[in-house]
Amino acid sequence: MKISQEDVILIKNLYLSKQYGARRLLGELPDKGWKLGSIDSLLNRSHKTGTIVPLPGSGRPRLSRSSEGPCPQSGRQAKKASVSSLDFA
């Protein structure tokens, strides 16, 4: 079950104010249907970064599409012919 934004705030509040861990949270709120791993990952993210929301720029890098096919944005760009270099004769 996906953890709602209200539940994320509740988890962070209980973690910071009462030092509840993942197992303690599952014991206190068994009717929520949370998984131990999902709560544990939220608490680890909160401990490492200080926030639970994902940081900008995190995640899978996007691909840029060109006429020659996909190429990553890491500097490789497709070669394009300029209009002045084409022969129209």
PyRosetta script that sets phi, psi and omega in degrees:
from pyrosetta import init, pose_from_sequence

init()
pose = pose_from_sequence("MKISQEDVILIKNLYLSKQYGARRLLGELPDKGWKLGSIDSLLNRSHKTGTIVPLPGSGRPRLSRSSEGPCPQSGRQAKKASVSSLDFA")
pose.set_psi(1, 135.2)
pose.set_omega(1, 180.0)
pose.set_phi(2, -72.0)
pose.set_psi(2, 140.8)
pose.set_omega(2, -179.7)
pose.set_phi(3, -87.1)
pose.set_psi(3, 124.5)
pose.set_omega(3, -178.2)
pose.set_phi(4, -74.6)
pose.set_psi(4, 166.5)
pose.set_omega(4, -179.5)
pose.set_phi(5, -64.1)
pose.set_psi(5, -35.5)
pose.set_omega(5, 177.3)
pose.set_phi(6, -65.4)
pose.set_psi(6, -39.1)
pose.set_omega(6, 178.4)
pose.set_phi(7, -67.9)
pose.set_psi(7, -34.9)
pose.set_omega(7, 177.9)
pose.set_phi(8, -63.2)
pose.set_psi(8, -41.6)
pose.set_omega(8, 178.2)
pose.set_phi(9, -65.1)
pose.set_psi(9, -41.1)
pose.set_omega(9, 178.4)
pose.set_phi(10, -63.1)
pose.set_psi(10, -44.3)
pose.set_omega(10, -179.9)
pose.set_phi(11, -62.2)
pose.set_psi(11, -46.4)
pose.set_omega(11, -179.5)
pose.set_phi(12, -63.6)
pose.set_psi(12, -39.4)
pose.set_omega(12, -179.9)
pose.set_phi(13, -64.8)
pose.set_psi(13, -45.9)
pose.set_omega(13, 179.6)
pose.set_phi(14, -67.4)
pose.set_psi(14, -33.8)
pose.set_omega(14, 178.6)
pose.set_phi(15, -67.2)
pose.set_psi(15, -43.4)
pose.set_omega(15, -176.2)
pose.set_phi(16, -79.7)
pose.set_psi(16, -38.9)
pose.set_omega(16, -174.7)
pose.set_phi(17, -85.5)
pose.set_psi(17, -40.1)
pose.set_omega(17, -175.9)
pose.set_phi(18, -113.1)
pose.set_psi(18, 4.7)
pose.set_omega(18, -180.0)
pose.set_phi(19, 55.1)
pose.set_psi(19, 39.0)
pose.set_omega(19, 176.2)
pose.set_phi(20, -73.0)
pose.set_psi(20, 139.6)
pose.set_omega(20, 173.7)
pose.set_phi(21, -95.5)
pose.set_psi(21, -175.7)
pose.set_omega(21, -177.3)
pose.set_phi(22, -65.7)
pose.set_psi(22, -44.4)
pose.set_omega(22, -179.4)
pose.set_phi(23, -66.2)
pose.set_psi(23, -38.2)
pose.set_omega(23, 179.1)
pose.set_phi(24, -65.9)
pose.set_psi(24, -39.6)
pose.set_omega(24, 177.7)
pose.set_phi(25, -64.2)
pose.set_psi(25, -40.4)
pose.set_omega(25, 177.0)
pose.set_phi(26, -64.5)
pose.set_psi(26, -36.1)
pose.set_omega(26, 178.8)
pose.set_phi(27, -71.4)
pose.set_psi(27, -36.1)
pose.set_omega(27, -178.7)
pose.set_phi(28, -75.8)
pose.set_psi(28, -33.1)
pose.set_omega(28, -176.1)
pose.set_phi(29, -127.6)
pose.set_psi(29, 68.3)
pose.set_omega(29, -175.8)
pose.set_phi(30, -73.0)
pose.set_psi(30, -21.7)
pose.set_omega(30, -176.6)
pose.set_phi(31, -78.5)
pose.set_psi(31, -6.4)
pose.set_omega(31, -178.9)
pose.set_phi(32, -74.7)
pose.set_psi(32, -28.2)
pose.set_omega(32, 178.8)
pose.set_phi(33, 78.9)
pose.set_psi(33, 25.8)
pose.set_omega(33, 179.2)
pose.set_phi(34, -77.3)
pose.set_psi(34, 156.2)
pose.set_omega(34, 173.8)
pose.set_phi(35, -98.5)
pose.set_psi(35, 148.5)
pose.set_omega(35, -178.2)
pose.set_phi(36, -61.8)
pose.set_psi(36, -40.6)
pose.set_omega(36, -178.3)
pose.set_phi(37, -65.4)
pose.set_psi(37, -37.9)
pose.set_omega(37, -179.1)
pose.set_phi(38, -69.7)
pose.set_psi(38, -39.4)
pose.set_omega(38, 177.3)
pose.set_phi(39, -68.6)
pose.set_psi(39, -39.9)
pose.set_omega(39, 179.9)
pose.set_phi(40, -63.2)
pose.set_psi(40, -40.7)
pose.set_omega(40, 179.3)
pose.set_phi(41, -68.0)
pose.set_psi(41, -36.5)
pose.set_omega(41, 175.4)
pose.set_phi(42, -63.2)
pose.set_psi(42, -43.5)
pose.set_omega(42, -179.6)
pose.set_phi(43, -68.1)
pose.set_psi(43, -37.6)
pose.set_omega(43, 177.1)
pose.set_phi(44, -64.8)
pose.set_psi(44, -41.9)
pose.set_omega(44, 177.8)
pose.set_phi(45, -63.5)
pose.set_psi(45, -40.2)
pose.set_omega(45, 178.4)
pose.set_phi(46, -65.5)
pose.set_psi(46, -38.2)
pose.set_omega(46, -179.2)
pose.set_phi(47, -69.9)
pose.set_psi(47, -39.6)
pose.set_omega(47, -177.2)
pose.set_phi(48, -76.6)
pose.set_psi(48, -46.3)
pose.set_omega(48, -172.1)
pose.set_phi(49, -103.3)
pose.set_psi(49, -17.2)
pose.set_omega(49, -177.5)
pose.set_phi(50, 87.7)
pose.set_psi(50, -4.5)
pose.set_omega(50, 179.2)
pose.set_phi(51, -140.0)
pose.set_psi(51, 159.7)
pose.set_omega(51, -179.0)
pose.set_phi(52, -100.5)
pose.set_psi(52, -23.2)
pose.set_omega(52, -179.9)
pose.set_phi(53, -69.9)
pose.set_psi(53, 146.6)
pose.set_omega(53, 179.2)
pose.set_phi(54, -64.0)
pose.set_psi(54, 140.9)
pose.set_omega(54, 179.9)
pose.set_phi(55, -76.4)
pose.set_psi(55, 147.2)
pose.set_omega(55, 179.2)
pose.set_phi(56, -66.3)
pose.set_psi(56, 139.7)
pose.set_omega(56, -180.0)
pose.set_phi(57, 90.8)
pose.set_psi(57, -7.5)
pose.set_omega(57, 178.1)
pose.set_phi(58, -84.6)
pose.set_psi(58, 150.5)
pose.set_omega(58, -179.9)
pose.set_phi(59, 117.8)
pose.set_psi(59, -171.9)
pose.set_omega(59, -177.2)
pose.set_phi(60, -75.7)
pose.set_psi(60, 135.3)
pose.set_omega(60, 178.1)
pose.set_phi(61, -67.9)
pose.set_psi(61, 146.3)
pose.set_omega(61, -179.4)
pose.set_phi(62, -82.9)
pose.set_psi(62, 156.9)
pose.set_omega(62, 177.0)
pose.set_phi(63, -102.5)
pose.set_psi(63, 146.2)
pose.set_omega(63, 173.3)
pose.set_phi(64, -103.0)
pose.set_psi(64, 135.5)
pose.set_omega(64, -178.0)
pose.set_phi(65, -95.8)
pose.set_psi(65, 144.4)
pose.set_omega(65, 175.7)
pose.set_phi(66, -139.7)
pose.set_psi(66, -177.7)
pose.set_omega(66, -179.2)
pose.set_phi(67, -70.3)
pose.set_psi(67, -24.1)
pose.set_omega(67, 179.6)
pose.set_phi(68, -88.5)
pose.set_psi(68, -2.0)
pose.set_omega(68, -179.4)
pose.set_phi(69, 117.8)
pose.set_psi(69, -175.6)
pose.set_omega(69, -177.6)
pose.set_phi(70, -73.6)
pose.set_psi(70, 141.2)
pose.set_omega(70, 171.7)
pose.set_phi(71, -143.9)
pose.set_psi(71, 138.7)
pose.set_omega(71, -177.6)
pose.set_phi(72, -66.1)
pose.set_psi(72, 159.3)
pose.set_omega(72, -178.5)
pose.set_phi(73, -77.6)
pose.set_psi(73, 11.7)
pose.set_omega(73, -174.5)
pose.set_phi(74, -76.8)
pose.set_psi(74, 17.8)
pose.set_omega(74, 175.9)
pose.set_phi(75, 120.0)
pose.set_psi(75, -27.0)
pose.set_omega(75, 178.3)
pose.set_phi(76, -73.4)
pose.set_psi(76, 127.4)
pose.set_omega(76, 177.0)
pose.set_phi(77, -129.0)
pose.set_psi(77, 151.2)
pose.set_omega(77, -179.8)
pose.set_phi(78, -71.0)
pose.set_psi(78, 143.8)
pose.set_omega(78, 178.0)
pose.set_phi(79, -78.6)
pose.set_psi(79, 129.5)
pose.set_omega(79, 178.5)
pose.set_phi(80, -118.6)
pose.set_psi(80, 139.1)
pose.set_omega(80, 178.2)
pose.set_phi(81, -82.1)
pose.set_psi(81, 136.5)
pose.set_omega(81, 178.1)
pose.set_phi(82, -84.1)
pose.set_psi(82, 158.7)
pose.set_omega(82, -177.5)
pose.set_phi(83, -66.6)
pose.set_psi(83, -35.3)
pose.set_omega(83, -177.1)
pose.set_phi(84, -70.5)
pose.set_psi(84, -23.3)
pose.set_omega(84, -177.9)
pose.set_phi(85, -87.5)
pose.set_psi(85, -5.3)
pose.set_omega(85, -179.5)
pose.set_phi(86, -87.0)
pose.set_psi(86, 143.3)
pose.set_omega(86, 176.6)
pose.set_phi(87, -97.4)
pose.set_psi(87, 124.8)
pose.set_omega(87, 178.1)
pose.set_phi(88, -108.2)
pose.set_psi(88, 20.5)
pose.set_omega(88, -177.2)
pose.set_phi(89, -84.3)
pose.dump_pdb("model.pdb")
